[in-house]
């Protein structure tokens, strides 16, 4: 078994070094692809099998690393002449496309392909697109078969039966993740180490809020930002799922925290561009532009991508 970020059972911290091991339930050896960065398997590992089966629950975002692990494995399989079989699964954020297409100068473990932040595709569709657009290194193509889902369309409301990783414990966090993940590149806590990861945001120095929370060290968030500090901010968990789904990517939360803290450039880390995928968003936030004005900038990217991805879609939009 090759395991990605968060480990085979999906319970390791984000970015945590995951060692290779033996699965306690089955005794099958697990080779970790994630040791703080995304790796490619060794030749020895690649010679151990004939067919690679990809069966993992993705959440449909460019900075969620499971698809990047799949791409690296596709590349290794193309190199060593191994077949790839994707057992497709629904995408809980498959109902829309949003965000700028990644400027490939910001390619990283949290942005691997020239796609929008929310691509609205299943891993099976994305794998077909990777092959079709020749996105693997050296334009390699792998021997790929996708087993599609039954009775699924891109409008299907799919609720995950099991959390895909420790800090996406429920659908509220999965739906808010495309809007709140950027706090990872700021000093602001997005609720890691609380019961509401990706559903709250706050900082000890934020003023004028009635809501507060204190991040603690918990399994899956051992050393969260602002650990043991009382943070003041906003609780988004009361928003309805419908409202969050309708809004899509909403940068107003990041803009609110930026304006409140008044830290200018100390607010953003370089990781921000890796997450957002382009350099104009930080500039526009600093210029005082609204979330809607920024969103208008990537409208064209979204339309362009929808046309580009169309031949690879397996399910009705």
Secondary structure, DSSP 4 states (H G I P E B T S, - for coil): -EE-TTTTTT-SPTT-B---EE-TTT--EEEESBBSSB----HHHHTT-SEEEE------BTTSTHHHHHHHHHHHHHHHT-EEEEE----TTTT--BSPPPPGGG-BTTB-SS--SB----HHHHHHHHHHTT-SGGG---EEEEEPPSS--TT-----SS-SSTT--SHHHHHHHHHHGGGGGSSSB-STTSS-TTTEEEETT--S-SEEEE---BTTBTT-TTTT-EEEEEE-TTS-HHHHHHH-S-THHHHHHHHHHT-GGGS--THHHHHH-SSHHHHHHHTT--HHHHHHHTHHHHHHHHHHHGGG--S--
